[in-house]
């Protein structure tokens, strides 16, 4: 059947199982939006307040479901407004397809109104991108975009479509595309045998996990592996929930704001097994001082991550789920009673603490632990970037994957509210809470209008300390209290702002407010803002100073 290019886009989205897209209309995508009107009973569209919000919402949708998120923007500024969201997804390996409109083919390259070379701009922050000049290429290009985004190491793909291509007609036919046409690599037998020997010979193994565990849906295999090996487990920020954090062998995060237990374990282990992690600088801290005393086995799907930030002794390239499944079949049950008793002793001696700075003062720890209890550790927690992000990772118990959503690699302030909208849209049966700082909230607070417009019942929990907390903490520690531009001094009334968008708001000022306010907010089936006032002197601890060893975090300031 002959369809317009815009209709072909809709049919291809349906082919790929897409039920929701996020975007903002404009001149170059008028035909696409006309088709969205025609297909509104089959594809839900969420119009965000800003294109960046659309990209973050598609990202949150993808992270919370494992499916590929989709966002749409017009040419020029609409397309460039997606870039931060695309880069955020790229750094954290999130599958996303961004569809942008462009000026007609005959106007390309002429500095036409609202024209920009978006494929050139996004080349460094996409797995691949396309400019579709011919309608006969449109359907297969979109299919290819979804395959690339969701295969191997996942990531964002951009498809730029000139307006005249969306208006032309072409014969369309449904194709069932095999998403596994790109064969996943698998290690040779001798490498797996060597890994099993190293595991058998180890007396003090340490399992360190990254976001690749969640991307590969490998949580069950990881749990079985940890029990077979009888080893403690630590996770990166991106793997919160990849291993049940109420399990006794879980030690907390490793890295700049990791636990003392994880630091002591990495210092004393005799084998490090890294699964689905890229060894970022926030984990290594000082690469020259990281795990120099023990061999390292690294499991990763991307060749580029081997020996990039740190040299490893054995590389196992492939899907974490498949590799762990095979190792679990080969590995006999191990017992490391003395090593595990030492881990438990450290955990008891070095719990994560946060003392009140004054009587009846609200602490982030108590707020998040109360939230954890009230939601039975089952909410989807989204965060912005800063101190609140680390507190959310430290004090909430993530028991299953895809329940913690944050910008790890790019560290994008303003990410959380859009991502929470995307996650809530995809998970109507779950409570979604975005934990924010007042600095991050100011970045994209306009997306409250999106939540209100569609009655998306996200809870926006703002830790309001009137400073840019993490930068303020660094200025306190390393810049002799010269708080250059980190005291916000804003006069924003968050309650009135929320009400102006049509959103209910509450304020927490003292400890006795915490539970009743959280309870009431969680019971509402509508968007809500909680303004939680905290002292600006609360710090994120433990902390490894710049250039320091991950094995020696400071515990107090």
C-alpha positions as CSV (number, residue, x, y, z in Angstrom):
1,X,0.0,0.0,0.0
2,X,1.2,3.5,-0.7
3,X,1.7,5.7,2.3
4,X,3.2,9.1,3.0
5,X,6.6,9.2,4.6
6,X,5.0,10.4,7.8
7,X,2.6,7.4,7.8
8,X,5.5,5.1,7.0
9,X,7.2,6.4,10.2
10,X,4.1,5.5,12.2
11,X,3.9,2.0,10.7
12,X,7.6,1.4,11.4
13,X,7.2,2.5,15.0
14,X,4.3,0.1,15.5
15,X,6.4,-2.6,13.8
16,X,9.0,-2.1,16.5
17,X,6.5,-2.3,19.3
18,X,6.6,1.4,20.1
19,X,3.5,2.5,22.1
20,X,4.6,5.9,23.4
21,X,6.7,8.7,22.0
22,X,7.8,12.0,23.5
23,X,8.2,15.2,21.6
24,X,7.4,18.7,20.6
25,X,5.8,19.8,17.3
26,X,7.3,22.3,14.8
27,X,7.3,23.3,11.1
28,X,9.6,20.6,9.8
29,X,7.6,17.8,11.6
30,X,4.1,19.0,10.7
31,X,3.5,16.0,8.5
32,X,4.7,13.6,11.2
33,X,2.4,15.2,13.7
34,X,-0.5,15.1,11.3
35,X,0.2,11.3,11.1
36,X,0.4,11.1,14.9
37,X,-3.1,12.6,15.0
38,X,-4.2,9.8,12.6
39,X,-2.5,7.1,14.6
40,X,-3.4,8.5,18.1
41,X,-5.3,5.3,19.1
42,X,-2.2,3.2,18.4
43,X,0.7,5.5,19.5
44,X,0.5,7.7,22.6
45,X,2.3,11.0,22.3
46,X,3.4,13.0,25.3
47,X,4.2,16.7,24.5
48,X,6.8,17.9,26.9
49,X,7.5,21.5,27.8
50,X,10.9,21.5,26.1
51,X,12.6,19.1,23.6
52,X,15.3,18.3,26.2
53,X,12.5,17.0,28.5
54,X,11.4,14.8,25.6
55,X,14.8,13.2,25.2
56,X,15.1,12.6,29.0
57,X,11.6,11.2,29.1
58,X,12.4,8.8,26.2
59,X,15.6,7.9,28.2
60,X,13.6,7.2,31.4
61,X,11.1,5.2,29.5
62,X,13.9,3.0,28.1
63,X,15.8,2.6,31.4
64,X,12.7,1.5,33.3
65,X,11.5,-1.0,30.7
66,X,14.5,-2.2,28.7
67,X,12.7,-1.1,25.5
68,X,13.9,1.5,23.0
69,X,12.7,5.0,23.9
70,X,11.6,7.4,21.1
71,X,11.6,11.2,20.9
72,X,10.6,13.6,18.1
73,X,11.7,17.2,17.5
74,X,11.6,19.7,14.7
75,X,14.6,21.0,12.8
76,X,17.1,23.6,14.0
77,X,16.6,24.6,17.7
78,X,14.2,21.7,18.2
79,X,16.8,19.2,17.1
80,X,19.7,20.9,19.0
81,X,17.5,20.9,22.2
82,X,17.7,17.1,22.1
83,X,21.5,17.0,22.1
84,X,22.0,17.0,25.9
85,X,19.4,14.2,26.3
86,X,21.0,12.2,23.5
87,X,24.5,12.6,25.0
88,X,23.1,11.5,28.4
89,X,21.7,8.3,26.9
90,X,25.0,7.7,25.0
91,X,27.2,7.9,28.1
92,X,25.0,5.5,29.9
93,X,24.3,3.1,27.0
94,X,20.6,3.6,26.8
95,X,18.7,2.5,23.7
96,X,16.9,5.5,22.1
97,X,15.8,6.6,18.6
98,X,15.6,10.3,18.1
99,X,13.6,11.4,15.1
100,X,14.2,14.9,13.9
101,X,12.7,16.9,11.0
102,X,14.7,19.0,8.7
103,X,14.1,21.4,5.9
104,X,13.3,20.1,2.5
105,X,16.1,18.4,0.5
106,X,16.4,21.3,-1.9
107,X,17.1,23.7,1.1
108,X,19.7,21.6,2.8
109,X,23.1,23.3,3.1
110,X,21.7,26.8,2.3
111,X,21.5,28.1,5.9
112,X,17.7,27.9,5.5
113,X,15.3,28.9,8.3
114,X,15.6,26.5,11.2
115,X,18.2,24.4,9.4
116,X,21.0,22.8,11.2
117,X,23.4,19.9,10.5
118,X,22.1,17.7,13.3
119,X,23.8,14.5,12.1
120,X,27.1,16.4,12.2
121,X,26.4,17.8,15.6
122,X,25.3,14.4,17.1
123,X,27.9,12.2,15.5
124,X,30.1,12.0,18.7
125,X,27.2,11.2,20.9
126,X,25.2,8.6,19.0
127,X,25.9,5.0,18.1
128,X,25.0,6.0,14.5
129,X,22.9,8.6,12.8
130,X,21.1,8.9,9.4
131,X,19.9,11.6,7.1
132,X,17.1,10.1,4.9
133,X,17.1,11.9,1.6
134,X,15.0,9.4,-0.3
135,X,11.6,8.0,0.8
136,X,12.4,4.6,-0.6
137,X,15.1,4.3,2.1
138,X,12.9,5.6,5.0
139,X,11.4,2.3,6.3
140,X,14.6,0.3,6.3
141,X,16.5,3.1,7.8
142,X,14.1,3.3,10.7
143,X,14.3,-0.5,11.2
144,X,18.1,-0.3,11.1
145,X,18.0,2.5,13.7
146,X,16.1,0.3,16.1
147,X,18.4,-2.7,15.6
148,X,21.5,-0.5,16.2
149,X,20.0,1.1,19.3
150,X,19.1,-2.1,20.9
151,X,21.9,-4.5,20.0
152,X,25.4,-5.0,21.4
153,X,26.3,-2.1,23.6
154,X,23.0,-0.2,23.5
155,X,22.8,3.5,22.7
156,X,21.0,6.3,21.0
157,X,20.5,6.6,17.2
158,X,19.3,9.7,15.4
159,X,17.2,9.7,12.2
160,X,17.0,13.1,10.5
161,X,14.2,13.3,7.9
162,X,13.6,16.3,5.5
163,X,10.1,17.6,5.4
164,X,9.5,16.7,1.8
165,X,10.4,13.1,2.4
166,X,7.6,12.9,5.0
167,X,5.1,14.2,2.4
168,X,6.1,12.0,-0.5
169,X,4.3,8.7,-1.0
170,X,5.9,5.3,-1.4
171,X,4.9,1.6,-1.3
172,X,5.1,0.3,2.2
173,X,5.1,-3.4,3.3
174,X,5.5,-4.8,6.8
175,X,8.8,-6.6,7.5
176,X,9.6,-8.7,10.5
177,X,13.1,-7.7,11.3
178,X,15.4,-10.0,13.3
179,X,16.8,-7.8,16.1
180,X,19.6,-10.3,16.6
181,X,21.1,-10.1,13.1
182,X,24.2,-8.7,14.7
183,X,25.7,-11.7,16.4
184,X,26.8,-11.2,20.0
185,X,30.4,-12.2,20.6
186,X,31.2,-15.0,23.0
187,X,34.6,-15.8,24.6
188,X,36.6,-18.8,23.4
189,X,36.5,-21.9,25.5
190,X,40.1,-21.6,26.7
191,X,39.4,-18.1,28.1
192,X,36.4,-19.3,30.0
193,X,38.4,-22.3,31.4
194,X,41.1,-19.9,32.5
195,X,38.5,-17.7,34.2
196,X,37.1,-20.7,36.1
197,X,40.6,-21.7,37.2
198,X,41.2,-18.2,38.5
199,X,37.9,-18.3,40.3
200,X,38.6,-21.7,41.9
201,X,42.1,-20.6,43.0
202,X,40.8,-17.4,44.7
203,X,40.3,-17.3,48.4
204,X,39.2,-13.7,48.7
205,X,37.2,-12.8,45.5
206,X,35.4,-9.5,45.0
207,X,32.6,-9.1,42.5
208,X,32.1,-5.6,41.1
209,X,29.1,-4.9,38.8
210,X,28.2,-2.2,36.4
211,X,25.2,-1.1,34.3
212,X,25.9,-3.8,31.8
213,X,24.4,-6.3,34.2
214,X,21.1,-4.5,34.0
215,X,21.3,-3.9,30.2
216,X,21.9,-7.7,29.8
217,X,19.1,-8.7,32.1
218,X,21.7,-10.6,34.0
219,X,20.6,-10.1,37.7
220,X,19.5,-13.7,38.3
221,X,22.7,-15.1,36.8
222,X,24.8,-12.6,38.9
223,X,23.0,-13.8,42.1
224,X,23.7,-17.4,41.3
225,X,27.3,-16.5,40.5
226,X,27.9,-14.7,43.8
227,X,26.4,-17.6,45.7
228,X,28.5,-20.2,43.8
229,X,31.7,-18.2,44.3
230,X,30.7,-17.2,47.9
231,X,31.9,-13.7,47.3
232,X,30.9,-10.2,48.4
233,X,29.3,-7.9,45.8
234,X,29.7,-4.2,45.1
235,X,28.0,-2.1,42.4
236,X,28.6,1.0,40.5
237,X,26.1,3.9,40.5
238,X,24.6,2.5,37.3
239,X,24.0,-1.0,38.7
240,X,21.9,0.0,41.7
241,X,19.3,-2.8,41.9
242,X,21.3,-5.1,39.7
243,X,22.0,-7.1,42.8
244,X,19.5,-7.2,45.7
245,X,20.8,-4.7,48.2
246,X,19.2,-6.5,51.2
247,X,21.3,-9.6,50.6
248,X,24.0,-9.9,53.3
249,X,26.9,-10.1,50.8
250,X,26.1,-6.7,49.2
251,X,28.7,-4.2,50.4
252,X,27.3,-0.9,48.8
253,X,28.9,1.2,46.1
254,X,32.6,1.2,45.2
255,X,34.3,4.5,44.3
256,X,34.4,8.2,45.1
257,X,31.4,7.9,47.4
258,X,31.4,4.2,48.0
259,X,31.3,2.4,51.4
260,X,34.3,1.8,53.6
261,X,33.5,-1.9,53.5
262,X,33.9,-1.9,49.7
263,X,37.1,0.1,50.0
264,X,38.6,-2.4,52.5
265,X,37.4,-5.3,50.4
266,X,39.1,-4.0,47.2
267,X,42.2,-3.4,49.3
268,X,42.3,-7.0,50.7
269,X,40.8,-9.2,47.9
270,X,43.0,-11.5,45.8
271,X,40.8,-11.5,42.7
272,X,38.5,-8.8,41.2
273,X,35.7,-9.9,38.8
274,X,34.2,-6.9,37.0
275,X,31.0,-7.5,35.2
276,X,29.5,-5.0,32.8
277,X,31.4,-2.0,34.0
278,X,33.7,0.5,32.2
279,X,35.9,1.4,35.2
280,X,35.0,5.1,35.1
281,X,37.2,7.7,36.8
282,X,34.5,8.0,39.6
283,X,35.2,4.4,40.5
284,X,38.9,4.2,40.0
285,X,39.6,7.6,41.5
286,X,43.3,7.2,41.0
287,X,43.9,4.5,38.4
288,X,47.5,4.1,39.4
289,X,46.4,3.1,42.9
290,X,43.4,0.9,42.0
291,X,43.6,-2.9,42.6
292,X,47.3,-3.1,41.9
293,X,47.8,-6.1,44.1
294,X,45.3,-8.5,42.5
295,X,44.4,-9.9,39.1
296,X,41.3,-8.6,37.3
297,X,38.8,-10.5,35.2
298,X,36.6,-8.1,33.1
299,X,33.4,-9.2,31.4
300,X,32.1,-6.6,28.9
301,X,30.3,-6.5,25.5
302,X,32.4,-3.6,24.1
303,X,36.1,-4.2,23.1
304,X,36.8,-0.5,23.6
305,X,36.3,-0.9,27.4
306,X,39.2,-3.4,27.8
307,X,42.4,-1.8,29.1
308,X,40.9,1.7,28.4
309,X,41.1,3.1,31.9
310,X,42.9,0.2,33.7
311,X,44.7,-2.9,32.5
312,X,43.0,-6.2,33.2
313,X,44.4,-9.7,33.3
314,X,41.6,-11.6,31.5
315,X,39.1,-10.2,29.1
316,X,35.8,-12.0,28.5
317,X,34.0,-10.2,25.6
318,X,30.3,-10.8,25.3
319,X,26.8,-10.5,26.9
320,X,27.1,-10.6,30.7
321,X,24.0,-12.9,31.0
322,X,25.4,-15.5,28.6
323,X,28.9,-15.5,30.0
324,X,27.7,-15.7,33.6
325,X,25.3,-18.6,32.7
326,X,28.3,-20.5,31.2
327,X,30.6,-19.8,34.1
328,X,27.9,-20.9,36.5
329,X,27.7,-24.2,34.7
330,X,31.4,-24.8,35.0
331,X,32.1,-23.4,38.5
332,X,31.9,-25.8,41.5
333,X,30.5,-24.5,44.8
334,X,33.2,-22.5,46.6
335,X,33.3,-21.7,50.3
336,X,35.1,-18.6,51.7
337,X,33.8,-18.5,55.3
338,X,36.6,-16.5,56.8
339,X,36.6,-13.9,54.0
340,X,32.8,-13.4,54.2
341,X,32.9,-13.2,58.0
342,X,35.5,-10.4,57.6
343,X,33.1,-8.6,55.1
344,X,30.2,-8.8,57.6
345,X,32.5,-7.5,60.4
346,X,33.4,-4.5,58.3
347,X,29.8,-3.9,57.4
348,X,28.8,-3.8,61.0
349,X,31.7,-1.6,62.0
350,X,31.4,0.9,59.1
351,X,27.7,1.5,58.5
352,X,26.6,4.5,56.3
353,X,25.7,7.2,58.8
354,X,24.5,10.8,58.8
355,X,24.2,12.5,62.2
356,X,21.8,15.4,62.8
357,X,23.6,18.7,62.9
358,X,21.1,20.0,65.4
359,X,18.1,18.7,67.3
360,X,15.0,17.9,65.3
361,X,16.7,18.7,62.1
362,X,15.8,16.9,58.9
363,X,18.5,14.6,57.5
364,X,18.5,13.3,53.9
365,X,19.2,9.8,55.3
366,X,16.1,9.8,57.5
367,X,13.9,11.1,54.6
368,X,15.2,8.5,52.1
369,X,15.1,5.6,54.6
370,X,11.5,6.6,55.5
371,X,10.7,6.7,51.8
372,X,12.2,3.2,51.4
373,X,10.1,1.8,54.3
374,X,6.9,3.4,53.1
375,X,7.4,2.1,49.5
376,X,8.6,-1.3,50.7
377,X,11.8,-0.8,48.6
378,X,9.8,-1.1,45.4
379,X,9.5,2.4,44.0
380,X,11.2,3.6,40.9
381,X,13.7,6.2,42.1
382,X,14.9,8.7,39.6
383,X,17.4,11.4,40.5
384,X,18.9,14.6,39.3
385,X,22.7,15.1,39.8
386,X,24.5,16.1,42.9
387,X,24.5,15.3,46.6
388,X,20.9,14.1,46.6
389,X,21.9,11.6,43.8
390,X,24.5,10.0,46.1
391,X,22.2,10.0,49.1
392,X,19.5,8.3,47.0
393,X,22.1,5.6,46.0
394,X,23.3,5.2,49.5
395,X,20.2,5.1,51.7
396,X,17.4,3.5,49.5
397,X,17.4,-0.3,49.2
398,X,17.2,-1.3,45.5
399,X,16.1,-4.9,45.3
400,X,15.6,-5.3,41.6
401,X,16.9,-3.8,38.4
402,X,15.4,-0.8,36.6
403,X,14.3,0.8,39.8
404,X,17.1,3.3,40.0
405,X,17.4,5.8,37.1
406,X,20.1,8.5,37.1
407,X,22.5,10.2,34.8
408,X,25.8,8.6,35.6
409,X,28.3,9.2,32.8
410,X,27.3,12.7,31.7
411,X,26.0,13.9,35.1
412,X,23.1,15.9,33.6
413,X,21.5,18.3,36.0
414,X,17.8,18.6,34.9
415,X,17.6,15.0,33.8
416,X,15.4,13.6,36.5
417,X,12.0,15.2,36.1
418,X,11.8,14.4,32.4
419,X,13.1,10.9,33.0
420,X,10.6,10.3,35.8
421,X,7.8,11.3,33.5
422,X,9.0,8.8,31.0
423,X,9.4,6.1,33.6
424,X,6.0,6.7,35.1
425,X,4.3,6.7,31.7
426,X,5.8,3.2,31.1
427,X,5.1,1.9,34.6
428,X,1.5,2.9,35.6
429,X,1.4,0.3,38.3
430,X,4.5,1.7,40.2
431,X,5.2,4.7,42.2
432,X,7.9,6.9,40.6
433,X,9.8,9.5,42.7
434,X,12.3,12.0,41.4
435,X,14.8,13.0,44.0
436,X,16.2,16.4,43.2
437,X,18.3,19.2,44.6
438,X,17.0,22.7,44.4
439,X,19.7,23.6,41.8
440,X,18.8,20.7,39.5
441,X,15.1,21.3,40.0
442,X,15.5,24.9,38.6
443,X,17.1,23.5,35.4
444,X,13.9,21.9,34.0
445,X,11.1,22.6,36.5
446,X,9.0,23.5,33.4
447,X,8.3,19.8,33.0
448,X,5.9,20.0,36.0
449,X,3.5,21.4,33.4
450,X,3.8,18.1,31.5
451,X,3.1,16.0,34.5
452,X,0.1,18.2,35.3
453,X,-1.2,18.3,31.8
454,X,-1.3,14.5,31.5
455,X,-1.8,13.8,35.2
456,X,1.4,11.8,35.4
457,X,1.6,11.0,39.1
458,X,5.3,11.5,39.7
459,X,6.5,12.6,43.2
460,X,9.1,15.4,42.9
461,X,11.1,15.3,46.2
462,X,13.4,18.3,46.4
463,X,16.2,18.5,49.0
464,X,16.3,22.2,49.3
465,X,19.5,23.5,50.9
466,X,19.9,26.8,48.9
467,X,23.3,25.8,47.5
468,X,24.7,23.8,44.7
469,X,25.5,21.0,47.2
470,X,28.2,18.9,45.6
471,X,30.2,21.8,44.2
472,X,29.7,23.6,47.5
473,X,31.1,20.6,49.3
474,X,34.2,20.6,47.2
475,X,34.7,24.4,47.7
476,X,34.4,23.7,51.5
477,X,37.0,20.9,51.3
478,X,39.5,22.1,48.7
479,X,38.9,25.9,48.1
480,X,39.1,27.3,51.6
481,X,35.3,28.0,51.9
482,X,35.4,30.3,48.9
483,X,31.8,29.6,47.8
484,X,31.9,31.2,44.4
485,X,28.4,31.2,42.9
486,X,27.2,28.1,44.7
487,X,25.0,29.9,47.2
488,X,21.8,30.1,45.2
489,X,20.1,32.9,47.0
490,X,17.0,32.3,45.0
491,X,13.6,33.6,46.1
492,X,11.6,30.9,44.4
493,X,8.6,29.7,46.4
494,X,8.5,26.1,45.3
495,X,5.0,25.6,46.7
496,X,3.6,28.6,44.7
497,X,5.5,27.5,41.6
498,X,4.1,24.0,41.8
499,X,0.6,25.4,42.3
500,X,1.0,27.7,39.3
501,X,1.6,24.6,37.2
502,X,-1.4,22.9,38.7
503,X,0.5,20.6,41.0
504,X,0.0,20.0,44.7
505,X,2.9,20.8,47.0
506,X,4.0,20.1,50.6
507,X,6.9,21.2,52.7
508,X,9.0,19.3,55.2
509,X,10.7,21.6,57.7
510,X,11.3,19.3,60.7
511,X,11.6,15.6,61.5
512,X,8.0,15.1,62.6
513,X,6.9,16.3,59.1
514,X,8.8,13.5,57.3
515,X,6.5,10.5,57.5
516,X,3.1,12.2,57.3
517,X,4.1,14.3,54.3
518,X,5.6,11.4,52.5
519,X,2.6,9.2,53.3
520,X,0.1,11.8,51.9
521,X,2.2,12.5,48.8
522,X,2.5,8.8,48.0
523,X,-1.2,8.1,48.4
524,X,-2.1,10.8,45.8
525,X,-2.7,9.6,42.3
526,X,-1.5,12.9,40.8
527,X,1.8,14.8,40.4
528,X,3.1,16.3,43.7
529,X,6.1,18.4,44.8
530,X,7.7,18.0,48.2
531,X,9.9,20.8,49.3
532,X,12.3,19.3,51.9
533,X,14.3,21.9,53.7
534,X,17.8,20.7,54.8
535,X,20.9,22.2,56.2
536,X,23.5,23.1,53.5
537,X,26.3,21.6,55.7
538,X,25.2,18.0,55.1
539,X,27.9,16.3,53.1
540,X,28.1,13.2,51.0
541,X,30.4,10.7,52.9
542,X,32.4,8.6,52.5
543,X,34.4,10.5,50.0
544,X,37.7,9.9,48.1
545,X,39.5,13.3,47.5
546,X,40.7,14.0,44.0
547,X,43.9,12.0,43.3
548,X,43.3,9.8,46.3
549,X,43.0,6.0,46.5
550,X,39.6,4.3,46.4
551,X,41.0,2.1,49.1
552,X,41.2,5.0,51.6
553,X,38.0,7.1,51.6
554,X,37.6,9.8,54.3
555,X,34.6,9.2,56.6
556,X,34.2,12.7,58.2
557,X,34.8,16.3,57.4
